Amino acid sequence: MTIKLVAAGAAEEAIETFVGDLVNDKVASRVAVKDFTLWGKDAESESSIRLGWVTSAIDSEPLVAEIEAVRDSYRSKGITRFVLCGMGGSSLAPEVITANAGVELVVLDSTSPDQVRAAIETDIAKTAVIVSSKSGSTVETDSQKRAFEAAFDAASIDKRERIVIVTDPGSPMEVAAKADGYRVFNADPTVGGRYSALTAFGLVPSGLAGANIRQLLQDAKAASHQLFEDSAANPALQLGAALARTINGEFFRDKVGVISAGALVGFGDWVEQLVAESTGKLGKGVLPVVLGGNAHEIGAVTPDLLVVRVVNDATSASGDEVQVSGNLGEQFMLWEFATVVASRLLGINPFDQPDVESAKIAARGMLENRAALAAADFEDDGIEVRSAQLDLNGVYDVPTALAKLLAELAEDGYLSIHAYLDRNSAASALELRDLLAKRSNRPTTFGWAPRFLHSTGQYHKGGPRQGVYLQLVAQSQNDLAVPGRNFTFGELIASQAAGDASVLAALGRPVLTLTVGDVEQGLAIIKASI
């Protein structure tokens, strides 16, 4: 398959306006040879060590045989269930790869006690675990690893045979894992987490679960020839121009609605992290909004939103939209390439994430001082209501509190829902996205927490100050200790919610936190309030 892209309206105008300059500047061929000067002097120290993704499809080929050998060894022993412990870039690509390959991979990208418990208590005798962390110091991943180690020990299973580590060379996790006798796959240290789909982070979990990673790499490698050409027909240059420079009247289209339903399952979630974390900084950025085929934003008059449809065969586009087609390997390469092109046009460094650490620091502070968790402003029908940078004076019910939050939305603003819930048992929380998009008539994002902190969290702090934020938090009814630590998973996730709220509020952004006891009942009340 060859990548195809068609555009209409303002998107087509942006392509016609800016692609010529990209071709004249030889941007495509310069990316192909890893020219780290493309994003300006200030970015060079980072970009000079973050361009390994350009050749990942080739560089990762030697990994395939080793991954397949481990997979076959597990199969011969009846080990057929694979759990991935990872956050952000370490989990999103494998989730998309396995979903589209039709193979099962349990993705544990949460600190929800219920979600962690379900992962460690299901078929432990048939389970192998992939623990993925680029830095090797991610608190969520370390906590998940400890929980599985304890579960394997309790079941008298040799954890060294069941746990596989994926990390950068020299990381704290690699050092500890080798000392403990675990199998370690090293990832390419010159590839940032959100660009790591075609490295060990994407390939090890997907390959062990049974996806055809050989074909994935072949498809991506084939796409490189098309994307490295300095041509006006280059789809990466076209998509990058549309993402960064689509203008309609007085509105700068700094939001992109990504629709992939019917073509690539879950692909929008991967795009969301890539684009938001790469572009959301210095008060600039492109906000990805993952949309279903019938989302309110599609038919609404939303001058600052560009719609990009990932389809099976891009033949025509209508209105102000882009349609693009290609298989998964091709799409990985296309969007990574287009994102760095868009970043060049925006004048930002696509490879750093200067604001991600702020929420982590705040969460650690909350963990160290549990008493710092704020008392509720009020309680309504079993839901505790807290606010930051939001005046709830005289408000005593959830519907009015929600109305107050939505009233803070500017004409260029967005609403972001952060669900600190078990995404398996509380999947219906996703329905809130469509309900609130219709109620607010503004682009609305939904992020399962705390995984979004490792992706779109960068945009919320570093991008344009346009967002208003709704946190959904569950009280821990059946908490779970983190082995070897002085905190529980329930305390960790509560601290992460409170920490992120404090950082957003410090930036002057309004945050409404709704904490529910009975999750199902609480969600029903919130939906009725909307």
Sequence and secondary structure as in RCSB ss.txt:
>XXXX:A:sequence
MTIKLVAAGAAEEAIETFVGDLVNDKVASRVAVKDFTLWGKDAESESSIRLGWVTSAIDSEPLVAEIEAVRDSYR
SKGITRFVLCGMGGSSLAPEVITANAGVELVVLDSTSPDQVRAAIETDIAKTAVIVSSKSGSTVETDSQKRAFEA
AFDAASIDKRERIVIVTDPGSPMEVAAKADGYRVFNADPTVGGRYSALTAFGLVPSGLAGANIRQLLQDAKAASH
QLFEDSAANPALQLGAALARTINGEFFRDKVGVISAGALVGFGDWVEQLVAESTGKLGKGVLPVVLGGNAHEIGA
VTPDLLVVRVVNDATSASGDEVQVSGNLGEQFMLWEFATVVASRLLGINPFDQPDVESAKIAARGMLENRAALAA
ADFEDDGIEVRSAQLDLNGVYDVPTALAKLLAELAEDGYLSIHAYLDRNSAASALELRDLLAKRSNRPTTFGWAP
RFLHSTGQYHKGGPRQGVYLQLVAQSQNDLAVPGRNFTFGELIASQAAGDASVLAALGRPVLTLTVGDVEQGLAI
IKASI
>XXXX:A:secstr
   EEEE HHHHHHHHHHHHHHHHTTHHHHHHTT TTTT GGGHHHHTTS GGGGHHHHTHHHHHHHHHHHHHHH
HTT  EEEEE  GGGTHHHHHHHHHHT   EEE    HHHHHHHHHSSGGGEEEEEEESSS  HHHHHHHHHHHH
HHHHTT  HHHHEEEEE TT HHHHHHHHHT EEEE  TTS GGG TTSHHHHHHHHHHT  HHHHHHHHHHHHH
HHTS  TT HHHHHHHHHHH EETTEE  EEEEE TTTSTTHHHHHHHHHHHHH  TT   EEEEE TT HHHHS
  TTEEEEEEESS     SSEEEEE  HHHHHHHHHHHHHHHHHHHT  TT  TTHHHHHHHHHHHHHTGGGS  
 SEEETTEEEEEESS  TT  SHHHHHHHHHHT  TT EEEEEEES TTTTGGGGHHHHHHHHHHTS EEEEETT
GGGGTTHHHHHHS S EEEEEEEE  SS  B TTSSSBHHHHHHHHHHHHHHHHHHTT  EEEEEESSHHHHHHH
HHHH 
